[in-house]
Amino acid sequence: MSLRRAWPLWLALLALGACAPVRLRESPQAEAAQAAREAALGPRMQWTLTAHIAVSDGHDGGSGELTWRQDGARYDFSVRAPVTGRTWHLAGDADGAVLEGVDPQPLHGDDGAMLLRERLGWDVPLADLAAWVRGLRAAAAPAEVRYDAAQRPAVIAQAGWRVEYRDWFDDHDPPLPRKVYASRGPAHVRLVVESWDLKP
């Protein structure tokens, strides 16, 4: 399928966008700053981001222009492939998910991440990514966090995934991630965020 195998310039651009290695540190002050970040951002579950997304399983991959709307437990993804111009749409919540634009008929499933894995070959941990994309620890499993010199997360290791933060929007309070690279084995998910819109 063309969407699954479309792997254009974005991987190269994302690789070039990787910053120099960040000095990692641990300190009580950084832990306190992270606790304050999570207290401020954790309850804010109404937000929209636009980003470039690139996903790979080590062999095949895909990329596109992402619009992600979150409203509590409900998520709504639209991804437009830059080469084909095709758009697929995934919406769901704890009760199930619907994937449209991949097959002629909408696909229904209990879990949106499973639909992406089965139909596109994308390994995207949707529930945890909703926390990681904001620079937060997900609630499902213990996490190890390393911090940069500004006491922002540089790496979150959780549930077998390594999430690296390569750049931030410092004009938000607290700052929000601009570049988020998540990997587990051969699976990679890379987001370069263009804009954030968080509701109070």
Legacy VTK file of the C-alpha trace (Angstrom):
# vtk DataFile Version 3.0
C-alpha trace
ASCII
DATASET POLYDATA
POINTS 200 float
0.000 0.000 0.000
1.445 3.373 -0.971
0.838 5.054 2.391
2.714 2.350 4.221
5.698 2.395 1.877
5.808 6.144 1.305
9.035 7.126 3.058
10.060 10.409 1.465
12.303 13.220 2.530
10.959 13.510 6.053
13.268 10.886 7.548
16.268 12.709 6.151
14.916 16.038 7.339
14.173 14.687 10.792
17.628 13.162 11.043
19.198 16.457 10.021
17.003 18.205 12.580
18.492 16.203 15.446
20.396 18.525 17.712
23.787 17.956 19.243
23.791 15.504 22.168
22.159 17.007 25.267
23.973 16.875 28.575
21.836 14.736 30.879
21.538 15.220 34.591
19.529 14.178 37.596
18.810 16.445 40.553
16.124 17.082 43.162
15.490 20.465 41.500
14.857 18.818 38.123
12.525 16.260 39.710
10.617 19.073 41.415
10.379 20.943 38.106
9.017 17.806 36.420
6.451 17.306 39.175
5.327 20.905 38.677
5.150 20.345 34.887
2.979 17.266 35.341
0.707 19.032 37.835
0.240 21.913 35.367
-0.161 19.930 32.127
-1.585 16.597 33.280
-5.147 17.868 33.845
-5.182 19.812 30.552
-6.604 17.133 28.297
-8.091 19.380 25.621
-5.447 20.274 23.074
-4.534 20.273 19.407
-1.153 19.953 17.774
-0.011 20.031 14.175
3.200 18.213 13.307
5.187 16.226 10.805
5.185 12.551 11.755
7.510 9.817 10.526
7.142 6.163 11.557
9.357 3.178 10.742
9.563 -0.479 11.752
13.128 -0.790 10.507
12.036 -1.937 7.033
8.898 -0.089 5.987
7.641 3.265 7.094
5.429 6.203 6.407
5.256 9.901 7.028
2.797 12.718 6.790
1.339 15.928 8.088
-0.449 15.238 11.368
-3.282 17.060 13.089
-3.971 15.565 16.523
-6.947 16.679 18.583
-7.319 15.382 22.133
-10.465 15.850 24.231
-10.157 13.901 27.462
-9.879 10.230 26.555
-11.049 10.891 22.991
-8.459 11.355 20.251
-8.774 12.382 16.635
-5.862 11.956 14.195
-5.692 13.099 10.599
-2.552 12.281 8.598
-1.976 13.533 5.058
0.730 11.746 3.069
2.985 14.328 1.397
3.661 12.275 -1.739
0.232 10.846 -2.575
-1.892 13.560 -0.989
-4.091 10.875 0.542
-5.468 11.411 4.029
-6.428 8.859 6.607
-8.315 9.528 9.798
-8.327 7.729 13.149
-10.735 8.578 15.961
-11.487 6.743 19.157
-11.642 6.552 22.918
-11.632 3.850 25.583
-14.632 2.159 23.912
-13.061 1.626 20.485
-11.678 3.257 17.368
-12.477 3.849 13.699
-9.859 4.117 10.936
-10.970 5.730 7.662
-9.215 6.420 4.395
-7.051 3.284 4.271
-9.609 0.753 2.973
-12.780 1.506 0.995
-14.865 1.008 4.129
-14.178 2.337 7.648
-12.366 -0.138 9.893
-13.583 -0.622 13.453
-11.571 -2.040 16.332
-11.252 -2.096 20.095
-7.926 -0.269 20.018
-6.629 2.482 17.739
-2.987 1.454 18.151
-3.884 -2.061 16.999
-5.637 -0.707 13.883
-2.559 1.343 12.968
-0.291 -1.656 13.486
-2.452 -4.061 11.488
-3.388 -1.779 8.574
-0.381 0.548 8.237
2.405 -1.331 10.004
2.807 1.645 12.374
3.766 0.832 15.976
2.451 3.932 17.758
1.687 3.710 21.506
-1.241 6.115 21.374
-2.187 6.212 25.070
1.372 6.735 26.305
2.250 9.100 23.456
-0.486 11.476 24.605
1.589 12.015 27.769
5.050 11.816 26.188
4.248 14.368 23.503
3.679 16.910 26.299
6.889 15.941 28.092
5.083 13.951 30.792
5.466 10.460 32.166
2.621 8.144 31.163
0.619 6.611 33.993
0.867 2.977 32.917
4.393 2.002 34.007
7.429 3.152 36.008
9.595 5.675 34.189
13.174 6.891 34.308
13.689 10.537 33.391
16.927 12.355 32.544
16.970 16.132 32.336
18.722 18.827 30.332
20.459 21.902 31.713
17.135 23.802 31.768
15.551 21.080 33.965
13.323 19.914 31.116
13.054 16.217 30.232
15.778 15.139 27.822
14.908 11.413 27.883
11.960 9.470 29.291
12.448 5.691 29.347
9.152 3.902 29.938
7.337 0.711 28.891
10.316 -0.347 26.787
10.322 2.943 24.840
13.018 5.607 24.845
11.565 9.079 24.255
14.034 11.834 23.426
13.276 15.543 23.452
15.414 17.421 20.939
13.833 20.888 20.998
11.200 22.883 22.901
8.745 25.755 22.522
9.973 27.993 25.339
7.259 30.577 24.749
4.730 28.269 26.442
4.419 28.037 30.226
5.496 25.414 30.975
7.529 24.821 27.784
6.150 22.235 25.347
8.130 19.827 23.151
8.907 20.726 19.559
10.818 17.549 18.553
9.905 14.179 20.088
11.690 10.994 18.969
10.407 7.715 20.434
11.988 4.318 19.768
11.651 0.722 20.901
13.856 -1.778 19.109
13.405 -1.232 15.362
10.231 0.846 15.859
10.613 4.617 15.594
8.072 7.428 15.881
9.300 10.968 15.212
7.277 14.128 15.647
8.303 17.630 14.686
5.573 19.848 16.122
4.646 23.011 14.258
2.053 24.383 16.680
0.338 23.713 20.008
-3.104 24.842 21.148
-3.848 23.914 24.770
-7.150 24.771 26.364
-7.052 26.078 29.966
LINES 1 201
200 0 1 2 3 4 5 6 7 8 9 10 11 12 13 14 15 16 17 18 19 20 21 22 23 24 25 26 27 28 29 30 31 32 33 34 35 36 37 38 39 40 41 42 43 44 45 46 47 48 49 50 51 52 53 54 55 56 57 58 59 60 61 62 63 64 65 66 67 68 69 70 71 72 73 74 75 76 77 78 79 80 81 82 83 84 85 86 87 88 89 90 91 92 93 94 95 96 97 98 99 100 101 102 103 104 105 106 107 108 109 110 111 112 113 114 115 116 117 118 119 120 121 122 123 124 125 126 127 128 129 130 131 132 133 134 135 136 137 138 139 140 141 142 143 144 145 146 147 148 149 150 151 152 153 154 155 156 157 158 159 160 161 162 163 164 165 166 167 168 169 170 171 172 173 174 175 176 177 178 179 180 181 182 183 184 185 186 187 188 189 190 191 192 193 194 195 196 197 198 199
